[in-house]
Amino acid sequence: MQNQENTKTRAGYVAIVGKPNAGKSTLMNSLVGAKLSIVTPKPQTTRKRVLGIYSEEAVQIVFLDTPGMLSPKYELQRQMMDYVSSSIDEADVVAVIVAADRFISAEEYFPKKFITLLRGLKKPKIAVINKLDLLQQAKFVLPIIAEISKLEIFDEIVPISALKNAQTDELIKTLGKHLPEGPFFYDDEMLSTQSERFFVSEIIREQIFMDYREEIPYSTEVQISDFKERSKGKWFIAADIIVERQSQKTILIGSDGAGIKRIGEKARVAIEDHLGMEVYLELFVKVRTKWREDKNMLKNMGY
C-alpha cells in the first residue's frame, strides 16, 4: 500500500446509475482496467451491485455498478431496483450515465421520479454522456449538454466514450475532486471485494445471455455449488443453472447435450482467463418454478 501519510488523499464511493444499456458496466470495467461487470448487448444484464476499485496516486474511487433503472414487474426486478436505491444512498457522488445515441430531450430521457430524486440529493451529481463514438460528429454532443444543463441538477457534465476509453481520464479527475478527503478504504492493489465465486457465476450467466434469445437469459440464474482450489492440477468448479420451466431446461441442454456443452466450453475459457488457472467446469440445469417471484429463493441466491 502506498504511503499516504504526507499526501492529501481523497477516497469515496461513486454510484454508477442510468437506464439499461447506457454503458454503465462497460464504463466501470474501463475505469478500473479489468472486466468485473459482465457486458452483453441485451438490456438488464447486470442484476446485482458490482463493486470496482480504482486507485491512483492520491485518489481512490470505489465504483458501485448498478442494474439499469426500470419499472419492476416481478420480485427479482424489485430487488434489482433496491440495489440502485441503496447504492445512491451510500455513495459520496452519483454518476448518471446518459446514452448519447438515445437522447432526444431531457424530458423524454429522464423519468420524472428520477429527476425528483436527484433534486433531493444533497451530494455531488455528475452527468456522464456516454457513447460519443456512436454520434456521427463530435459536435452533436453540444445540444445534449445544453439540454441536460437546463435541468440545473448536475454539478458537472462530462462527455465520454467508455467503449473507446475516450475522455475517461477527465471523468476520473472530475469524480476525484468531488470526493471527501481521507485515507484509502482498500489496499491500492485491490480491484474488488467480491468473491471469485461471484465472478465465475457471472461469467457463466454472461455466456447464456450471449448464446440465447428472448426469455431464456432472463429466466436463468447461476449458483456455484462447489469451488475447489487445488495446489496441483485443475481447480474444480460445479455450477447449477436455474431455470423456471422444463422447456427452458430442454433448450439449454440441447440435443444430446450439445447446448450445455457449448456453454461450458465457452465459459471455461473465460473463467480460466479470469482466474489465471486451468479449471474443470461441471454444469447442471435445474428447474425452480417462478424463482424470480420467490423471495426466499432470491435470498438464497444472494439477492
C-alpha positions in Angstrom: 0.0 0.0 0.0 1.3 3.4 -0.9 2.4 5.9 1.7 -0.4 8.4 2.3 1.0 10.0 5.4 2.4 13.1 3.7 -0.1 13.3 0.9 -3.6 14.6 1.0 -5.7 11.7 -0.3 -9.4 11.6 -1.4 -11.5 8.4 -1.2 -15.1 7.7 -1.6 -17.9 5.8 -3.3 -19.4 6.6 -6.7 -22.7 5.1 -7.7 -23.0 4.5 -11.4 -26.7 4.7 -12.3 -28.7 5.0 -15.5 -31.0 3.3 -17.9 -30.4 -0.3 -19.2 -27.8 -0.4 -21.9 -26.4 3.0 -21.2 -22.9 1.5 -20.8 -22.6 1.5 -17.0 -20.8 -1.8 -16.8 -18.5 -1.0 -19.8 -17.6 2.3 -18.1 -16.7 0.7 -14.8 -14.6 -2.0 -16.5 -12.8 0.7 -18.5 -12.1 2.9 -15.5 -10.9 0.0 -13.2 -9.0 -1.6 -16.0 -10.4 -5.1 -15.6 -13.6 -6.9 -16.6 -15.6 -7.0 -13.3 -19.1 -6.5 -14.7 -20.4 -8.7 -17.4 -21.4 -7.0 -20.6 -23.8 -8.1 -23.3 -25.8 -6.3 -26.0 -29.0 -7.2 -24.1 -30.6 -4.9 -21.5 -30.8 -5.8 -17.8 -27.6 -7.9 -17.9 -26.5 -6.5 -14.5 -28.6 -7.8 -11.7 -26.6 -7.2 -8.6 -24.4 -4.4 -7.4 -20.8 -4.9 -8.6 -18.0 -3.2 -6.7 -14.9 -2.0 -8.5 -11.9 -0.1 -7.0 -9.9 2.5 -8.8 -6.7 3.6 -7.0 -4.2 6.1 -8.5 -1.8 8.4 -6.7 -3.9 10.4 -4.2 -7.4 9.2 -5.2 -9.3 6.0 -4.6 -12.7 5.7 -6.1 -14.9 2.8 -5.2 -17.4 2.3 -8.0 -20.8 0.7 -7.5 -22.1 -0.6 -10.8 -25.9 -1.0 -10.6 -28.7 -2.6 -12.6 -30.4 -0.4 -15.2 -33.3 1.6 -13.9 -36.7 0.2 -14.8 -40.3 -0.2 -13.5 -40.3 -3.5 -11.7 -42.6 -6.2 -13.0 -41.6 -9.0 -10.6 -39.8 -9.6 -7.4 -36.3 -10.0 -8.9 -36.6 -6.6 -10.6 -37.8 -5.1 -7.3 -34.6 -6.4 -5.7 -32.5 -5.0 -8.5 -34.0 -1.6 -8.0 -33.3 -1.8 -4.3 -29.6 -2.2 -5.3 -29.9 1.1 -7.2 -31.5 2.9 -4.3 -29.1 1.6 -1.6 -26.1 2.5 -3.9 -27.3 6.1 -4.3 -27.8 6.4 -0.6 -24.4 5.1 0.3 -22.5 7.0 -2.4 -20.5 10.2 -2.0 -21.0 11.0 -5.6 -23.7 9.9 -8.1 -22.7 9.4 -11.7 -25.7 9.4 -14.0 -24.9 7.7 -17.3 -26.7 9.1 -20.4 -26.6 7.2 -23.7 -25.8 9.9 -26.3 -27.3 7.8 -29.2 -30.7 7.5 -27.5 -31.0 11.0 -26.1 -33.7 13.2 -27.7 -34.6 15.6 -24.8 -34.2 15.7 -21.1 -37.9 15.4 -20.5 -38.1 12.3 -22.7 -34.9 10.7 -21.4 -35.2 11.2 -17.6 -38.3 9.8 -15.8 -40.0 12.5 -13.6 -39.5 10.4 -10.4 -35.8 10.2 -11.1 -35.5 13.9 -11.6 -37.3 14.5 -8.3 -34.9 12.0 -6.6 -31.8 13.8 -8.0 -33.1 17.2 -7.0 -33.5 16.0 -3.4 -29.9 14.6 -3.1 -27.5 16.7 -1.1 -24.4 15.2 -2.8 -22.5 15.9 -6.0 -24.1 14.6 -9.1 -22.2 14.2 -12.4 -23.9 13.6 -15.8 -21.8 11.3 -17.9 -22.7 11.5 -21.6 -21.6 8.1 -22.9 -21.3 6.5 -26.4 -19.8 9.6 -28.2 -18.4 7.0 -30.6 -22.0 6.4 -31.9 -22.6 10.1 -32.8 -21.9 11.0 -36.5 -19.9 14.0 -35.4 -18.5 15.1 -32.1 -20.2 18.4 -32.2 -23.6 16.6 -31.9 -23.0 16.3 -28.2 -23.3 20.0 -27.7 -27.1 20.1 -27.8 -27.3 17.2 -25.4 -25.0 19.1 -22.9 -27.3 22.2 -23.3 -30.4 20.1 -22.7 -29.0 18.5 -19.5 -27.7 21.8 -18.3 -31.2 23.3 -18.4 -32.3 20.9 -15.6 -29.9 22.7 -13.2 -29.4 19.4 -11.3 -25.8 18.3 -12.1 -22.6 19.8 -10.7 -20.7 18.9 -13.9 -21.3 17.2 -17.3 -18.6 15.0 -18.8 -18.9 13.6 -22.3 -17.0 10.3 -22.9 -16.9 7.0 -24.8 -16.4 4.1 -22.4 -16.0 1.7 -25.2 -13.2 3.7 -26.8 -11.8 4.8 -23.5 -12.1 8.4 -24.6 -12.2 11.3 -22.1 -12.3 8.8 -19.2 -9.2 10.4 -17.7 -11.2 13.6 -17.5 -14.0 11.8 -15.8 -11.7 10.3 -13.2 -10.4 13.8 -12.4 -13.9 15.2 -12.1 -15.1 12.4 -9.8 -12.0 12.5 -7.7 -12.2 16.2 -6.9 -15.8 15.8 -5.6 -14.8 13.0 -3.1 -14.1 13.8 0.5 -10.5 14.0 1.8 -9.4 10.9 3.7 -7.4 7.7 3.6 -7.9 4.9 1.1 -10.5 2.3 2.2 -8.7 -0.6 0.5 -5.2 -1.6 -0.4 -4.4 0.1 -3.7 -3.8 -3.3 -5.4 -7.3 -4.4 -4.9 -9.8 -4.3 -7.7 -12.9 -5.6 -5.9 -14.1 -7.1 -2.6 -16.4 -9.6 -4.3 -15.5 -13.3 -4.3 -14.2 -15.4 -7.2 -17.4 -17.5 -6.8 -19.4 -14.4 -7.7 -17.3 -13.6 -10.8 -17.4 -17.2 -12.0 -21.2 -17.3 -11.7 -21.4 -14.1 -13.6 -19.2 -15.3 -16.4 -21.4 -18.4 -16.9 -24.5 -16.2 -16.9 -22.9 -13.9 -19.4 -22.4 -16.8 -21.8 -26.1 -17.7 -21.5 -27.0 -14.1 -22.3 -24.7 -14.2 -25.3 -25.9 -17.5 -26.7 -29.7 -17.4 -26.1 -32.6 -15.1 -27.1 -35.8 -13.8 -25.6 -36.9 -15.2 -22.2 -34.1 -17.8 -21.6 -31.4 -15.4 -20.3 -33.9 -13.5 -18.1 -35.3 -16.7 -16.6 -31.9 -18.0 -15.7 -29.7 -17.7 -12.6 -26.4 -19.4 -11.8 -25.3 -20.7 -8.4 -21.9 -22.1 -7.7 -22.3 -25.4 -5.8 -18.7 -26.4 -5.5 -15.4 -24.4 -5.8 -12.2 -26.3 -5.0 -8.8 -24.6 -5.3 -6.0 -27.1 -5.8 -2.3 -26.7 -5.3 -1.7 -29.1 -8.2 -3.8 -29.7 -11.2 -7.0 -28.0 -12.4 -9.4 -26.3 -10.0 -12.8 -27.9 -9.8 -15.9 -25.8 -10.2 -19.5 -27.0 -10.3 -22.5 -24.7 -11.0 -26.2 -25.0 -11.2 -28.0 -23.2 -13.9 -31.5 -22.4 -12.6 -34.4 -22.0 -15.0 -38.2 -21.6 -14.4 -39.6 -24.3 -16.7 -38.8 -27.8 -18.0 -39.0 -26.5 -21.6 -36.2 -24.0 -20.8 -34.1 -26.8 -19.3 -34.5 -28.8 -22.5 -33.5 -25.8 -24.7 -30.4 -25.1 -22.6 -29.2 -28.8 -22.5 -29.8 -29.1 -26.3 -29.8 -32.1 -28.5 -27.6 -34.8 -27.0 -26.3 -32.2 -24.5 -24.8 -30.0 -27.2 -26.2 -26.8 -25.7 -24.8 -27.2 -22.2 -21.5 -28.5 -23.6 -21.2 -25.3 -25.7 -21.9 -23.0 -22.7 -19.5 -25.0 -20.6 -16.6 -24.8 -23.1 -17.0 -21.0 -23.7 -17.5 -20.2 -20.0 -14.5 -22.4 -19.0 -12.2 -20.4 -21.3 -13.4 -17.1 -19.9 -13.1 -18.4 -16.3 -9.6 -19.6 -16.9 -8.7 -16.2 -18.3 -10.2 -14.5 -15.2 -8.6 -16.8 -12.6 -5.3 -17.4 -14.4 -5.8 -21.1 -13.6 -7.0 -24.1 -15.6 -10.3 -25.4 -14.3 -12.6 -28.3 -14.7 -16.2 -26.9 -15.0 -19.2 -29.1 -14.4 -22.7 -27.6 -15.2 -26.1 -28.8 -14.2 -29.5 -27.4 -15.2 -32.3 -27.4 -12.5 -35.9 -26.2 -12.7 -37.1 -23.9 -9.9 -40.6 -22.8 -10.8 -41.2 -19.0 -10.6 -37.9 -18.4 -8.8 -38.0 -14.7 -9.9 -41.1 -14.2 -7.8 -40.0 -16.2 -4.7 -38.4 -14.0 -2.0 -36.9 -17.0 -0.2 -35.3 -18.4 -3.3 -34.0 -15.0 -4.2 -32.4 -14.6 -0.8 -30.7 -17.9 -1.1 -29.4 -16.7 -4.5 -27.8 -13.7 -2.8 -30.4 -11.0 -3.6 
